[in-house]
Amino acid sequence: MHSDQEFKYTSRQYSSLLNQYGLKASISRKGNCWDNASMENFFSHFKTECFYLHSFQSAKQVKHAAQQYIRFYNHARFQTKLNNLSPYEYRTQAA
């Protein structure tokens, strides 16, 4: 679970909760905003292109929409920074 160094993410209570669910903590380096940049960019797109467009009635619907969006994002959504290819196309081309 990646987070910044905010107090709530460095507390013993949070650490215990992660351990309870078998998760490992990953914390950004102090003063380095770029550690989270790629995930913050993804979640910004996810919220505006998927999450805010629907009214979900259950956690199952949210999970399904998230899975569909991740597939779309990786396989069909072109990105200017990747020469107008999807991440999958870009990685395939590089291989």
Contacts in CASP RR format, 6 or more apart in sequence:
PFRMAT RR
TARGET T0000
AUTHOR 0000-0000-0000
METHOD contacts of the structure
MODEL  1
MHSDQEFKYTSRQYSSLLNQYGLKASISRKGNCWDNASMENFFSHFKTEC
FYLHSFQSAKQVKHAAQQYIRFYNHARFQTKLNNLSPYEYRTQAA
1 18 0 8 1.000
1 23 0 8 1.000
1 24 0 8 1.000
1 25 0 8 1.000
1 26 0 8 1.000
2 26 0 8 1.000
2 27 0 8 1.000
2 28 0 8 1.000
2 35 0 8 1.000
2 36 0 8 1.000
2 39 0 8 1.000
3 9 0 8 1.000
3 25 0 8 1.000
3 26 0 8 1.000
3 27 0 8 1.000
3 28 0 8 1.000
4 27 0 8 1.000
4 28 0 8 1.000
4 35 0 8 1.000
4 36 0 8 1.000
5 27 0 8 1.000
5 28 0 8 1.000
5 30 0 8 1.000
8 14 0 8 1.000
9 25 0 8 1.000
9 27 0 8 1.000
10 27 0 8 1.000
14 25 0 8 1.000
15 25 0 8 1.000
18 24 0 8 1.000
18 25 0 8 1.000
28 35 0 8 1.000
28 36 0 8 1.000
29 35 0 8 1.000
42 73 0 8 1.000
45 73 0 8 1.000
45 77 0 8 1.000
46 66 0 8 1.000
46 69 0 8 1.000
46 73 0 8 1.000
49 69 0 8 1.000
50 65 0 8 1.000
50 66 0 8 1.000
50 68 0 8 1.000
50 69 0 8 1.000
51 62 0 8 1.000
51 65 0 8 1.000
54 61 0 8 1.000
54 65 0 8 1.000
56 62 0 8 1.000
56 65 0 8 1.000
73 86 0 8 1.000
73 87 0 8 1.000
74 86 0 8 1.000
74 87 0 8 1.000
74 88 0 8 1.000
75 86 0 8 1.000
75 87 0 8 1.000
75 88 0 8 1.000
76 86 0 8 1.000
77 86 0 8 1.000
78 84 0 8 1.000
78 85 0 8 1.000
78 86 0 8 1.000
79 85 0 8 1.000
79 86 0 8 1.000
79 87 0 8 1.000
79 90 0 8 1.000
82 89 0 8 1.000
82 90 0 8 1.000
83 90 0 8 1.000
85 93 0 8 1.000
END
